[in-house]
């Protein structure tokens, strides 16, 4: 049986064998892999969950900076450290290690709400089709193995490896695991789409996320029936690297995440 996102997060356990202080470990199964490494959104979610396990009384998460340093899979170890604890803001670093050393480096910023004279959203709501009768995003038989844990519908743009002339796409996406509805689950789904340049490919070629920065614009995830609207748009693709901006909206098309990502492209 596939190991659900909720079960995988729940399997994080203290690792008494570590010589480097309090450490957590988890076994990432093959079904959550993307090529030779685990799916990046899962690595980021595991790091966030580690920070929350070590620090259960944190204020809401405000931003994350993720560096995908090396491939990982199988058993991984994670440990967190508070970099700074202020009156309202806390910075926490999380390191993830695999068999070949450091795999993921994450820094999370948590911040309590404060009164402000500013209360506005300056990003327009996207005009995209609703879910009814939309096609699947991945062509049959061409989805990465981890995609079995998600449902995806193509709202605007073209499917992967279709020789598209477009540099962006919009997807409706949700976890197949209906219990996956916390902030770690939202972080995981934000990285579910492949890079925005992948539809431009005419044949498959390797791609790899390198860095990912995102801002959380809500205190807790709320959407209808688990569906989130995701956008990925390539800004630049030169010399084997692509920069893209990314957004996530809930079912009411309220902006909940804004991000940037740098990707290595071997095409």
ABEGO torsion letter per residue (X at the ends): XBBBAAAAAAABBBBAABAAEBBBBBBBBAAABBEABBBAAAAAAAAAAAAAAABAABBBBABBBBBBABBBEEBBBBBBBBABBBAABBBBBBBBBBAAEBABBBBBBBBBBBBBABBBBABBBBBBBBABGBBBABBBGABBAAAAABBBBBABEBBBGAGBABABBBBBBBBABAABABAAAAAAAAAABBBAAAAABABBBBBBBABBBBBBABABBBBBGGBBBBBBBBABBBGGBBBBBBBBBBAAGBBABBBBBBBBBBX
